[in-house]
Amino acid sequence: CISSLQQFDLIADQPFVSGTVTKNSDDFSCDVTNPSGQLSASATSSGVYAFEWYRGNSAAGTILGTNSILSGVSAGDYTVKIINEATGCYLT
């Protein structure tokens, strides 16, 4: 059995996701039960986006928030997952 060589062009039709994260305010609260830190994320590529915030250095575990702004956070590391709702592509 002999097959002939076939050539295919792969075209990425899903746009990439790019974004930024900003620390809006530090946690200056002396009350550990009422932290005052705030972070915000935005997508810099076109489209409609969803956001998922996590505590730590990975997008795993309990989702802390689903808005572009995460308020009431204490000092620490946070991860945001920015998801293009049309394509499912995401950035963490």
C-alpha positions in Angstrom: 0.0 0.0 0.0 1.5 3.3 -1.0 0.1 6.7 0.0 0.9 10.0 -1.6 2.2 12.9 0.3 -0.5 15.4 1.4 0.1 19.0 2.4 -2.3 20.8 4.8 -2.3 24.4 6.0 -3.3 24.9 9.6 -5.0 28.2 10.2 -5.6 29.4 13.8 -9.0 31.0 13.6 -9.2 31.7 17.3 -7.7 35.0 18.4 -5.2 35.0 21.2 -6.0 36.5 24.6 -4.0 39.3 26.1 -4.6 41.3 29.2 -3.3 43.3 32.1 -3.6 43.1 35.9 -3.3 46.1 38.2 -3.1 46.4 42.0 -5.6 49.2 42.7 -4.9 49.3 46.4 -2.9 47.6 49.1 -4.6 46.0 52.2 -4.2 48.7 54.8 -6.9 47.3 57.1 -5.9 46.5 60.6 -8.9 44.2 60.9 -7.9 40.8 59.5 -11.6 39.9 59.0 -12.1 42.9 56.7 -9.2 43.2 54.2 -9.2 46.2 51.9 -6.9 45.2 49.0 -8.2 45.5 45.4 -7.0 44.1 42.1 -8.3 44.6 38.6 -7.9 42.8 35.3 -8.7 43.8 31.8 -8.5 42.1 28.4 -6.5 44.1 25.9 -7.7 42.1 22.9 -11.1 42.5 21.4 -14.0 40.3 22.5 -16.3 39.6 25.4 -14.4 38.2 28.4 -15.1 36.4 31.7 -12.8 36.5 34.7 -12.0 34.0 37.4 -9.9 35.0 40.4 -8.0 32.4 42.6 -5.7 32.7 45.6 -2.2 31.5 45.0 -0.1 31.0 41.9 -2.4 28.9 39.8 -5.9 28.9 38.4 -7.0 26.0 40.7 -9.1 25.7 43.7 -11.9 27.9 44.9 -12.9 30.8 42.6 -12.8 34.0 44.7 -14.6 36.2 42.2 -15.9 36.4 38.6 -15.7 40.1 37.9 -12.9 42.2 36.4 -12.3 43.7 39.9 -11.5 41.7 43.0 -12.1 43.6 46.2 -11.6 42.8 49.9 -8.4 40.8 49.5 -5.6 40.5 52.0 -1.9 40.5 51.1 -0.8 37.5 49.1 -0.5 36.0 45.7 -3.5 35.9 43.3 -4.1 34.5 39.8 -6.7 35.7 37.4 -7.9 33.6 34.4 -9.2 35.9 31.5 -11.5 33.8 29.3 -12.7 34.8 25.8 -16.3 33.8 26.0 -16.7 33.3 22.2 -13.7 31.0 21.7 -12.9 29.6 25.2 -9.3 30.7 24.8 -7.8 32.0 28.0 -4.9 33.7 29.7 -3.7 33.2 33.3 
